[in-house]
């Protein structure tokens, strides 16, 4: 596993899409009488970034959860590198999330009792990497994200922007196939949000991972190469951001 070479401050714009790494067809998901997804198709190629936008209750977070194997759709298919995800049982989906996916949440969800370096190293250790190698890898990722010298600080001792950069490093330390980010800048000011999105888009592209970002903020969506808008469980608009 390696760390990314990061630099520059301009939004990342994806190139032409190739064969799909992550693909969904006809996704339907209901919660009681509420239809959260009403037949959604999504494709992401290697290194591609996608922003999912829409008002509250539109189905955008449900879409992310179905793509990530957190929820199972009532109808439709999800495939990662051609492997069906929607048919896996909970144990298999849990293993998939641990080995092939990375996650960044609005409030980081770092383990408060662990220092930054251990928060980042933990996913690698869960994959069988030795503590020493996982720690060395985590130190390199933290340094790449401008956090050298803060490895021993716990989440409560970091600023909001610093903690979210730790969360991004944790999501990427295993070089996953896909990173899912649910409102990753929602708790940050504009400056810190800008920096987190720069690191997130550049680092995922550097390691060849796909990126799915759920956001209501057009400025956040502009960092992704493609954007879709979801309303009433359907994709009503799709466009490249540049």
Secondary structure, 3 states (H helix, E strand, C coil): CCCCCCCCCCCCCCCCCCCEEEEEEEEEEEECCEEEEEEEEEEEECCCEEEEECCCCCCHHHHHHHHCCCCCCCEEEEEECCEECCCCCHHHHHHHHHHHEEEECCCCCCCCCCEHHHHHHHHHHHCCCCHHHHHHHHHHHHHHCCCCCCCCCEHHHCCHHHHHHHHHHHHHCCCCCEEEEECCCCCCCHHHHHHHHHHHHHHHHHCCCEEEEECCCHHHHCCCCEEEEEECCEEEEEEECC
